[in-house]
Amino acid sequence: FFCSCNSSASSKENDNKLLETQNQLKTILTTQELNAQQRYTIINQMANNLLATKDYQGVILFLTDWVEENPDDIYNSYWLLMTAYAYLSTGAEPVAEYYFDRILQKCPDLLVKGNSIHFMCLQNLIQISNNPSHRIKYFNELINRFPQNVNTTELYLRLAMEYEKNSQWEQALK
């Protein structure tokens, strides 16, 4: 009994510390003149704090609000990538698909730990999309934009199978 009460108190204390940290970071973000890298560090820390507690809805609301209010932020593709992953974590694949596709259509590519955000989006879109026409588009874009990062032989085979599913027999043969 004492352990369970103690762990509950400890959990509440951790929640209070996290809330205090989030409030401090938000104050810095809204009251200080920050360069793009400093803003990135604060926003990333705030999002990661929410992810650490599995507050996916909080991450989604925070990041989508930020992108909406700051359309010129050079890191918006990264914030939307985190949003898409949060939706994946909640089992909302169609919404995650929307965000992955939105990044490809509207955001410049960025490198995260040496990996292209657009490449990561295409990989995820191929995994979660159920629409053969969309998958054809994603396979073609992956082959054309990132041939050095993929096994093109395998992707051409998978592309042919998508054309078959879409009853595009000539394209499948090519």
C-alpha positions in Angstrom: 0.0 0.0 0.0 2.8 2.5 0.9 4.6 1.8 -2.3 1.6 2.5 -4.5 0.9 5.8 -2.7 4.5 6.8 -2.9 4.7 6.0 -6.6 1.5 8.0 -7.2 2.9 10.9 -5.3 6.1 10.6 -7.3 4.2 10.5 -10.6 2.3 13.6 -9.6 5.5 15.3 -8.6 7.0 14.4 -12.1 3.9 15.7 -13.8 4.2 19.0 -11.9 7.9 19.3 -12.8 7.1 18.7 -16.4 4.3 21.3 -16.4 6.7 23.8 -14.8 9.4 23.1 -17.4 6.9 23.4 -20.2 5.6 26.7 -18.8 9.2 28.0 -18.5 10.0 27.0 -22.1 6.8 28.5 -23.4 7.7 31.8 -21.6 11.1 31.9 -23.2 9.6 31.1 -26.6 7.1 33.8 -26.4 9.0 36.6 -24.6 12.6 36.3 -25.9 14.1 37.3 -29.2 15.4 34.0 -30.5 17.1 32.9 -33.7 15.8 29.9 -35.7 18.1 27.4 -34.0 17.2 28.6 -30.5 13.5 28.4 -31.3 14.1 24.9 -32.8 15.8 23.7 -29.6 12.9 25.0 -27.4 10.1 23.7 -29.5 11.8 20.3 -29.9 12.3 20.1 -26.1 8.7 20.9 -25.5 7.5 18.4 -28.1 9.8 15.7 -26.7 8.6 16.4 -23.2 5.1 15.7 -24.3 6.1 12.6 -26.2 8.0 11.3 -23.1 4.6 11.2 -21.3 2.9 9.8 -24.4 0.7 12.9 -24.6 0.2 12.5 -28.3 -2.8 14.9 -28.5 -0.7 17.5 -26.7 2.1 17.1 -29.2 -0.3 17.3 -32.1 -2.0 20.4 -30.8 1.2 22.1 -29.9 3.0 21.5 -33.2 0.1 22.1 -35.6 -0.6 25.4 -33.8 3.0 26.3 -34.1 3.1 25.5 -37.9 -0.2 27.4 -38.4 1.0 30.5 -36.6 4.5 30.4 -38.0 4.2 29.4 -41.7 7.7 30.6 -42.5 9.5 28.5 -39.9 12.3 26.6 -41.7 11.7 23.6 -39.5 8.0 23.2 -40.3 8.7 20.0 -42.2 10.2 18.5 -39.0 7.3 19.7 -36.8 4.8 18.1 -39.3 6.9 14.9 -39.3 6.6 14.7 -35.5 2.9 15.4 -35.9 2.5 12.5 -38.4 4.4 10.2 -36.1 2.2 11.2 -33.2 -0.9 10.3 -35.3 0.7 7.0 -36.2 1.2 6.3 -32.5 -2.5 6.8 -31.9 -3.4 4.5 -34.7 -4.7 7.3 -37.0 -2.9 6.2 -40.2 -5.1 8.1 -42.6 -4.4 11.4 -40.8 -0.7 10.5 -40.6 -0.8 9.9 -44.3 -2.3 13.3 -44.8 0.6 14.9 -42.9 3.4 12.9 -44.6 1.9 13.9 -48.0 1.6 17.5 -46.9 5.3 17.6 -46.1 6.1 16.3 -49.5 3.8 18.8 -51.3 4.4 22.0 -49.3 7.6 21.8 -47.2 11.2 21.9 -48.3 13.3 18.8 -47.5 15.5 18.8 -44.4 18.1 16.4 -43.1 17.5 15.0 -39.6 20.5 13.0 -38.3 21.7 12.7 -41.9 18.3 11.4 -43.2 16.0 13.2 -45.6 12.6 14.1 -44.2 11.1 13.6 -47.6 12.7 10.1 -47.8 11.2 9.2 -44.4 7.8 10.4 -45.5 7.8 8.4 -48.7 8.9 5.2 -46.8 6.0 5.8 -44.3 3.5 6.6 -47.0 4.3 3.3 -48.9 3.8 1.4 -45.6 0.4 3.0 -44.6 -1.3 4.0 -47.9 -4.0 1.6 -49.1 -4.6 3.4 -52.4 -2.7 1.9 -55.3 -2.7 5.2 -57.2 -1.1 6.9 -54.3 1.4 4.1 -53.8 2.4 4.3 -57.5 3.1 8.0 -57.0 5.1 7.3 -53.9 7.2 4.5 -55.4 8.0 6.6 -58.5 9.0 9.5 -56.3 11.2 7.3 -54.2 12.9 5.8 -57.2 13.4 9.1 -59.0 14.5 11.2 -56.0 16.4 8.7 -53.9 17.8 6.0 -56.1 21.0 5.9 -54.0 19.0 5.1 -50.8 16.8 2.2 -52.1 17.0 -1.1 -53.9 15.6 0.1 -57.3 15.1 -3.5 -58.5 12.9 -4.4 -55.6 11.0 -1.1 -55.9 10.3 -1.6 -59.6 8.9 -5.0 -58.8 6.7 -3.6 -56.1 5.7 -0.7 -58.5 4.6 -3.2 -61.1 2.5 -5.0 -58.6 0.8 -1.7 -57.7 0.1 -1.0 -61.4 -1.5 -4.5 -61.6 -3.7 -3.7 -58.6 -4.7 -0.6 -60.4 -5.4 -2.5 -63.7 -2.7 -0.6 -65.6 -1.3 -3.7 -67.4 0.9 -1.8 -69.9 2.6 0.2 -67.1 3.0 -3.1 -65.1 4.8 -4.7 -68.0 7.1 -1.7 -68.5 
